[in-house]
Amino acid sequence: MPRRQTSPAGLALIESSESFKPTRYYCPANKLTIGFGHVIRAGESIPERITIEQARALMRDDLAPVEIYLSAVFPDLPQCQFDALASFAFNVGIGAFEKSTLFSRLKAGDTMGAAGQFARWVKANGKTLPGLVKRRAAERALFLSQEK
């Protein structure tokens, strides 16, 4: 099965949620980060300052495993749902996504039940973050954008 890719709408959602930061910073989960939420791994050679183009390239690289995973597990999703889940899994990680009620409801074919789960993922280190509340609402809206 070929790997599907996140559409421009999905990429825009991730970019607006992550916000471009050209220099290193610690995210709310206390991980050293740069660009559009790229977590800098130990030993990874990343300059102190990057351009928006470099940040987009890192984001696309970071999205690749998510896209491969979603393509394999949910091959028939509408693009809007694929994009919403790509943003979600990019943010929380594939492992957390796979253990989530959102995942199990979607696997069971319960699209509306899955959509209702986005709002549960709004905390970092036990604190509700307004940015995550906004992001999850946007992901849910995108997820449901073709559901009428």
Salt bridges, closest charged atoms under 4 A:
GLU15 OE2 - ARG56 NE 2.78
GLU18 OE2 - ARG135 NH1 2.65
GLU44 OE2 - HIS38 NE2 2.92
GLU44 OE2 - ARG41 NH2 3.38
GLU48 OE2 - ARG24 NE 3.72
ASP62 OD2 - HIS38 ND1 2.69
GLU67 OE1 - ARG3 NH2 2.68
GLU67 OE2 - ARG60 NH2 3.22
GLU139 OE2 - ARG135 NE 3.06
GLU139 OE1 - ARG136 NH1 2.90
